[in-house]
Amino acid sequence: MDVKHENKDSLNAVVKVDIQKDDYQPKVDKILKDYKKSANIPGFRKGHVPLGLIKKQYGQAVLVDEVNKLLQEALNKYITEEKLDILGNPIPKQQDDFDWNKENYQFEFELGLVPDFEIDLKPKKGVRHFKIEADKEMIDNQIKSIRKQYGKLVSQNEVQPGFLVQGTFVNDDEEIDHETTLKVEDLKSKKDQKLLVGAKVNDSVSFKTKGLFKETSDLAKHLGIEEEKAKDLNVEVTFNISEINEEILAELNEEFFEKIYPGEEIKTEEDLRKKIKSDAEKQLEQQSDQQLLNDVSEYLIDNTSFDLPSEFLQKWLRMSGEKELTVDEAKEEFEKSEKGLRFQLIEGKIIKDNDLQVTSDEIKDATKDRIKMQLAQFSQDNMPEEQLDSIAQNILQKDEEAKKISDQVINQKLLNFYKENVNLKVKKVTYEKFIDEVYK
């Protein structure tokens, strides 16, 4: 058997595989002899069927099967040993004059080669890297939310701004009968707010639904109807008040600080603010890091130029699916996937050139860390190592979970690599500004 390849250009090659009779015949003969021992053919005793008849019935099918096995083994071995970096899979070239009755065979395969290219990690302008800071408004809101959580509700006689008003919206014609809780400030118009202020438990207040709340989604939520219906709804509803409560926020004192952050040295409101700011910015860093991955990816795609074996890839796309695509369908599919393919090649080169591959031990350790984090939420942080290993092994037996964790590990490695090696331009922003810039 002889295998060799020839580069047509830097992106395309042809592999030729020559298979001689001596390569396949011993295996074919052995299989046919085994068939002879077990064949059941009318008119012959088992094991006594003439070999010539076995060859006539099964010879060519066995020959084709064995030659194809040899062909695939030889092709895969050659690509591996020659370290041919290919895209897709080899495509067999059409041979109109091919004849299985010959003794020696030659097969040809088209290959699409991975392009050679350079990556510039030092852009002059620098890739933006957001540093999200927790501003005063964010910290104030967080403190208010915690004080509400640990505060109390005090029953009141009549509605005042800021009170929680529980009641039921009713309209028989529209089949509205929905219990909800709202505040005076939730209502859009001053007129409607005045109607609610001063109302008492068991009072009923009537409103027009049009313009009752600031957003259509709020109207839908409080009336218990679909948002599509709420868009054009213009009827009168009755709000039957069942309960009125004032929210009393928890006091900012050492007892409160110990309750929310037990064991930590928080004695004053200023200590509390520093702690909340630190925790918030650690959480916000995850969003900043994800955006950095996105921004570096976009930069690399836009600024790393190389050609692809487009004709080969479109041909491969035509033939690789369950259903063969038309030329136009393959072209459209290639155009849709080209950006993703380019990034895979860029990312793959970065991983290979900088030895960022993920090991099985790293995947297992990451899985155990995830388990520990989940257990910590339930104050279970003393699980034996053997039990952790067993749980991690069970999780990683699921291919989808194993791939997800592997992707997380490689993304973290890439993130660390980018932070150290890419020219970054740090931009300090509030969370609100971050959202505005990223999603505008």
C-alpha positions in Angstrom: 0.0 0.0 0.0 1.3 3.4 -0.9 -0.1 6.8 0.4 1.1 10.2 -0.7 -0.2 13.7 -1.0 0.3 16.7 -3.2 -0.5 20.3 -2.4 -2.5 22.0 -5.1 -2.0 25.3 -3.3 -1.6 26.5 0.2 -5.2 25.7 1.1 -6.0 22.5 -1.0 -4.3 19.1 -1.3 -5.0 15.7 -2.9 -4.1 12.4 -1.2 -3.6 9.3 -3.3 -4.0 5.9 -1.8 -2.8 2.9 -3.8 -4.0 -0.5 -2.6 -2.5 -3.7 -4.0 -4.0 -7.2 -4.1 -1.6 -8.4 -1.4 -2.9 -5.7 1.0 -6.5 -7.0 1.1 -6.6 -10.6 -0.3 -5.4 -12.5 2.8 -8.2 -10.8 4.9 -10.8 -11.5 2.2 -9.8 -15.1 1.9 -10.0 -15.6 5.7 -13.5 -14.1 5.9 -14.8 -16.2 3.0 -13.4 -19.3 4.6 -15.2 -18.4 7.8 -18.4 -17.9 5.8 -17.9 -21.4 4.3 -17.8 -22.9 7.8 -21.1 -21.4 8.9 -23.1 -20.8 5.6 -26.5 -22.4 5.3 -27.3 -22.9 1.6 -30.0 -25.2 0.4 -28.6 -28.5 -1.1 -25.4 -28.4 0.9 -24.6 -29.6 4.4 -23.4 -26.9 6.8 -19.7 -26.4 6.3 -19.6 -28.3 3.0 -20.6 -25.5 0.6 -17.9 -25.2 -2.2 -15.6 -22.2 -1.7 -16.2 -21.2 -5.3 -19.9 -20.7 -4.6 -19.2 -18.7 -1.4 -16.9 -16.5 -3.5 -19.5 -16.0 -6.2 -22.2 -15.0 -3.7 -20.2 -13.0 -1.2 -16.8 -12.3 -2.7 -17.3 -8.8 -4.1 -19.2 -7.6 -1.0 -16.4 -8.8 1.3 -13.8 -7.3 -1.1 -15.4 -3.9 -1.1 -15.9 -3.9 2.7 -12.3 -4.9 3.4 -10.8 -2.4 0.9 -12.9 0.4 2.4 -11.6 -0.5 5.9 -8.0 -0.5 4.7 -8.6 2.8 2.9 -10.0 4.6 5.9 -7.3 3.3 8.2 -4.5 4.2 5.8 -6.0 7.7 5.2 -6.5 8.5 8.9 -3.0 7.2 9.8 -1.3 9.2 7.0 -3.1 12.5 8.0 -2.0 11.9 11.6 1.6 10.9 10.9 2.1 13.7 8.3 0.5 16.2 10.7 -1.8 17.5 8.0 -4.0 20.2 9.6 -7.3 19.8 7.7 -10.8 21.4 7.7 -13.8 19.2 7.5 -13.2 15.6 6.2 -11.5 14.3 3.1 -13.8 14.2 0.1 -13.4 11.2 -2.3 -12.8 12.3 -5.9 -15.2 10.9 -8.5 -13.8 8.1 -10.6 -16.1 7.3 -13.5 -14.0 4.4 -14.8 -13.4 2.7 -11.5 -13.6 -1.2 -11.7 -13.8 -3.5 -8.7 -12.9 -6.4 -11.0 -9.3 -5.2 -11.2 -6.8 -6.4 -8.7 -5.1 -3.1 -7.7 -6.9 0.1 -6.9 -6.1 3.8 -6.6 -8.2 6.3 -4.7 -8.0 10.1 -4.5 -9.3 12.4 -1.8 -9.5 16.2 -1.7 -8.3 17.9 1.4 -9.0 21.4 2.7 -6.0 22.7 4.6 -6.0 25.0 7.6 -4.5 28.4 6.5 -1.3 29.8 8.0 -1.8 33.2 9.6 -0.5 35.6 12.2 -2.4 37.1 15.2 -1.8 40.6 16.4 -2.5 40.9 20.1 -1.2 44.4 20.5 -3.7 46.8 18.8 -2.6 50.4 19.0 -6.0 51.6 20.3 -6.3 48.8 22.7 -9.4 46.5 23.2 -11.8 48.1 25.7 -11.9 46.4 29.2 -14.7 47.7 31.4 -14.1 48.1 35.1 -17.6 48.3 36.5 -17.8 50.3 39.7 -20.7 50.2 42.2 -21.8 53.8 42.5 -23.7 55.5 45.4 -27.1 54.8 43.9 -26.4 51.1 43.5 -25.2 50.8 47.1 -28.1 52.9 48.4 -30.6 50.6 46.6 -28.8 47.5 47.9 -28.9 48.8 51.5 -32.6 49.7 51.1 -33.4 46.2 49.8 -31.6 44.5 52.7 -33.3 46.8 55.2 -36.7 45.9 53.7 -35.8 42.2 53.8 -35.0 42.4 57.5 -37.6 45.0 58.3 -41.2 44.5 59.3 -44.7 45.4 58.0 -47.0 47.5 60.3 -50.7 47.5 59.6 -52.2 50.9 58.9 -55.8 52.3 58.7 -55.6 54.3 55.5 -53.5 54.5 52.4 -50.6 56.9 52.3 -47.7 57.3 49.7 -45.1 54.5 50.2 -47.6 52.1 51.9 -48.2 48.6 50.5 -51.8 48.3 49.4 -53.2 44.8 48.9 -56.4 44.3 47.0 -58.2 42.8 44.1 -58.9 44.3 40.7 -62.4 43.3 39.4 -64.2 43.7 36.1 -66.9 41.0 35.4 -67.3 41.8 31.7 -63.5 41.2 31.1 -63.4 38.4 33.6 -60.8 40.2 35.7 -60.5 39.1 39.3 -56.9 39.4 40.4 -55.3 40.0 43.8 -52.2 42.1 43.8 -50.1 44.5 45.9 -49.1 48.0 44.8 -48.1 51.4 46.0 -49.6 54.8 45.3 -46.5 55.7 43.4 -47.1 52.8 41.0 -50.0 54.6 39.5 -49.2 56.9 36.5 -51.4 59.9 37.0 -51.6 62.3 40.0 -55.4 62.0 39.7 -55.5 58.3 40.2 -52.9 58.6 43.0 -55.3 61.0 44.8 -58.2 58.6 44.4 -56.2 55.9 46.3 -54.6 58.1 49.1 -56.9 58.1 52.2 -58.8 54.9 51.2 -59.3 52.4 54.0 -59.5 48.6 54.3 -62.7 47.3 52.6 -63.0 50.4 50.5 -63.4 50.1 46.8 -61.8 52.6 44.3 -62.7 52.7 40.6 -60.1 53.4 37.9 -59.9 53.5 34.1 -57.4 51.0 32.8 -56.1 53.3 30.0 -53.0 55.0 31.4 -53.4 53.5 34.9 -49.8 52.3 35.1 -46.6 53.6 33.5 -46.0 50.5 31.5 -48.3 48.1 29.7 -46.5 45.2 31.4 -47.4 46.6 34.8 -51.1 46.8 33.9 -51.0 43.2 32.7 -49.3 42.0 35.9 -51.7 43.8 38.3 -54.8 42.8 36.4 -53.6 39.2 35.8 -54.1 39.4 32.0 -52.0 38.9 28.9 -49.8 41.8 27.9 -51.3 41.7 24.4 -54.8 42.2 25.8 -53.6 45.0 28.2 -52.3 47.1 25.2 -55.7 48.2 24.0 -57.8 47.7 27.2 -59.9 50.7 28.1 -62.5 49.7 30.7 -63.3 50.6 34.3 -62.0 48.3 37.1 -62.8 48.3 40.8 -59.9 47.9 43.3 -61.2 46.3 46.5 -58.7 47.0 49.3 -58.1 44.2 51.7 -54.9 45.2 53.6 -52.7 48.3 54.1 -49.2 48.0 55.5 -46.3 50.3 56.1 -42.8 49.0 55.5 -40.6 49.7 58.5 -37.0 49.3 57.4 -34.5 47.6 59.7 -32.3 50.0 61.7 -28.7 50.4 60.7 -27.0 49.2 63.9 -24.5 46.5 65.0 -27.2 43.9 65.6 -28.4 44.4 62.0 -24.8 44.3 60.6 -24.1 41.0 62.5 -27.3 39.5 61.3 -26.5 40.0 57.6 -22.7 39.6 57.8 -22.1 37.3 60.8 -18.5 37.2 62.0 -17.3 40.1 59.9 -16.0 43.3 61.4 -18.8 45.7 60.3 -19.6 48.2 63.0 -20.8 51.3 61.1 -22.8 52.2 58.0 -19.5 53.2 56.3 -18.2 49.6 56.9 -21.4 48.2 55.5 -21.1 50.4 52.4 -17.5 49.3 51.8 -18.6 45.6 52.1 -21.5 46.0 49.7 -19.4 47.9 47.2 -16.6 45.2 47.3 -19.1 42.3 47.0 -21.0 44.0 44.2 -17.9 44.8 42.2 -16.7 41.2 42.5 -20.0 40.0 40.9 -19.9 42.8 38.3 -16.4 41.6 37.3 -18.0 38.4 35.9 -20.0 40.5 33.5 -17.0 42.7 32.7 -14.9 39.5 32.0 -17.6 38.0 29.7 -17.7 41.3 27.8 -13.9 41.3 27.5 -14.1 37.8 25.9 -16.7 39.1 23.5 -14.7 42.3 22.6 -11.4 40.4 22.1 -13.2 37.9 19.9 -14.7 40.6 17.7 -11.3 42.3 17.5 -9.5 39.1 16.5 -12.1 38.3 13.9 -12.0 41.8 12.4 -8.2 42.1 12.4 -6.9 38.6 11.5 -6.9 38.1 7.8 -6.6 34.8 6.0 -8.2 32.9 3.1 -10.2 29.7 3.5 -10.6 26.8 1.0 -14.1 28.1 0.4 -14.8 25.9 -2.7 -13.7 22.7 -0.8 -15.7 23.7 2.3 -18.9 24.3 0.3 -18.5 21.0 -1.4 -18.0 19.3 2.0 -21.1 21.0 3.4 -23.1 19.7 0.4 -22.1 16.1 1.1 -21.6 15.9 4.9 -25.2 16.1 6.1 -28.0 13.5 6.1 -29.5 15.2 3.0 -27.3 16.5 0.2 -27.5 20.2 -0.2 -27.8 22.1 -3.5 -24.9 24.3 -4.6 -26.8 27.4 -3.5 -27.8 25.9 -0.1 -24.2 25.0 0.6 -23.0 28.5 -0.3 -25.6 30.0 2.0 -24.7 27.6 4.8 -21.0 28.5 4.4 -21.6 32.2 4.5 -23.6 31.8 7.7 -20.9 29.7 9.4 -17.8 31.4 8.0 -17.4 33.9 10.9 -17.7 31.2 13.5 -15.2 29.0 11.6 -12.7 31.8 11.4 -12.9 32.4 15.1 -12.5 28.7 15.9 -9.3 28.7 13.8 -8.0 31.9 15.6 -8.9 30.6 19.0 -7.5 27.2 18.2 -4.2 28.7 17.2 -4.0 30.8 20.4 -4.7 27.7 22.5 -2.1 25.6 20.6 0.6 28.2 20.3 0.4 29.1 24.0 -0.3 25.6 25.4 -3.7 26.5 26.9 -5.1 23.0 26.4 -7.4 21.7 29.1 -6.5 18.5 31.0 -8.9 15.9 32.4 -7.6 16.8 35.9 -8.4 20.5 35.4 -12.0 19.6 34.3 -12.4 17.3 37.3 -11.1 20.0 39.7 -13.4 22.6 38.1 -16.4 20.2 38.6 -15.5 19.6 42.2 -15.2 23.4 42.8 -18.7 23.8 41.3 -20.0 21.1 43.7 -18.4 22.8 46.7 -19.9 26.2 45.7 -23.4 24.6 45.5 -22.9 22.8 48.9 -21.7 26.1 50.5 -25.1 27.6 49.8 -26.6 25.1 52.2 -23.7 25.4 54.7 -22.4 22.0 53.8 -18.6 22.5 53.3 -17.1 19.4 54.8 -17.9 16.7 52.3 -15.2 14.0 52.2 -12.9 14.1 49.1 -13.8 10.6 48.1 -17.5 11.6 47.9 -16.6 14.7 45.9 -14.7 12.6 43.5 -17.6 10.2 43.0 -20.1 13.0 42.4 -17.8 14.7 40.0 -17.3 11.5 38.1 -21.0 11.0 37.7 -21.5 14.5 36.4 -18.7 14.1 33.9 -20.1 10.9 32.5 -22.7 13.1 30.8 -21.1 14.4 27.6 -23.1 17.6 27.6 -22.1 18.5 31.2 -18.4 17.5 30.5 -18.3 19.8 27.5 -19.9 22.7 29.3 -17.4 22.5 32.1 -14.5 22.0 29.7 -15.6 25.2 27.8 -15.7 27.1 31.1 -12.2 26.0 32.0 -10.8 26.9 28.5 -12.7 30.3 28.6 -11.1 31.1 31.9 -7.6 30.2 30.6 -8.2 32.4 27.5 -9.5 35.2 29.7 -6.4 35.1 31.8 -4.2 35.0 28.7 -6.0 38.0 27.2 -5.6 40.0 30.4 -1.9 39.4 30.4 -1.1 39.6 26.7 -3.6 41.7 24.8 -3.2 45.5 24.7 -6.3 46.5 26.8 -7.8 50.0 27.4 -9.4 50.0 30.8 -12.6 52.0 31.0 -14.2 52.7 34.4 -18.0 52.9 34.3 -21.0 52.5 36.5 -23.2 49.5 35.9 -25.9 51.7 34.2 -23.3 53.1 31.8 -21.9 49.6 31.2 -25.4 48.4 30.2 -25.9 51.5 28.0 -22.6 51.0 26.1 -22.8 47.2 25.7 -26.5 46.9 24.7 -27.1 50.2 23.0 
